[in-house]
Amino acid sequence: MAGESLMEMVQSLTAEEQEAVRRFIDFLRVKGGSNDVPASFADAAEEFIAEHPELLRRLAL
């Protein structure tokens, strides 16, 4: 994974996993433009998990 680009890693995912990545990126973009920007990536990830449990549950199957 050291020499792998982000694009290569995403392309290796299933279509459903790629959709989850796209939705998370969209989520980060929206949060980046708002006044309540999460303090860190970890905060953003936790908020995404809380707001999208069904998507994550389907990915876990």
Buried (B, 14 or more C-beta within 10 A) or exposed (E): EEEEEEEEEEEEEEEEEEBBEEEBEEBBEEBEEEEEEBEEEEEBBEBBEEEBEEBBEEBEE
